Structures are given as C-alpha cells and as structure tokens.
Amino acid sequence: MTKADIVNDIAKKTGIDKQTVLTTVEAFMDSVKESLSNEQNVYLRGFGSFVVKKRAQKTARNISKNTTIIIPEHNIPAFKPAKTFTLDVKNS
C-alpha cells in the first residue's frame, strides 16, 4: 500500500477531500520524523511506537580494498508494533 492508497482509503471512509487528507498525512509523517530527529520517541497506543535506536561503534572490513574501517556510533529509526496490532495481523 502506498501513500496515495492510504490517502484514497481515508478519504473514502471519512468523506474528507483527498487534498486535506494528503496534507494531514504528510504533516503526521513530518511530525514523526522531526520527533525522531530530536531523539524523542513517538508512542501511538494500540498501534505501536516509533523509537530511536542507538547503534554502537563497530569495526568493519572493505573486502574489495582489503582495509578496515570504523563505523561510528549512530541512531536509526525503528518501529515496534503494539501487542494488539500484532495479534490483529496474526489472526487475519
């Protein structure tokens, strides 16, 4: 399902015009991205959590050049579904 599919589905279910729904969906995504960039987790009860995970510094190898590189510590976004969300998907 794409963003356009989500917008169409919400517009059909609510009766709100597609442009308003698109603006709302994009504002939601921007808000989540901004929160995660500021290392703030986003919790949506019954849906799941968007969290920031820290990856530790590690040593890696570039096998084509036969060199060792160090990958610095960094943050990555992750999604953890709520228990009810997981059960709904599992039982459908």
Secondary structure as UniProt FT lines:
FT   HELIX           3..14
FT   HELIX           18..37
FT   TURN            38..39
FT   STRAND          42..44
FT   TURN            45..47
FT   STRAND          48..55
FT   STRAND          58..62
FT   TURN            63..66
FT   STRAND          67..71
FT   STRAND          74..81
FT   HELIX           83..90
//
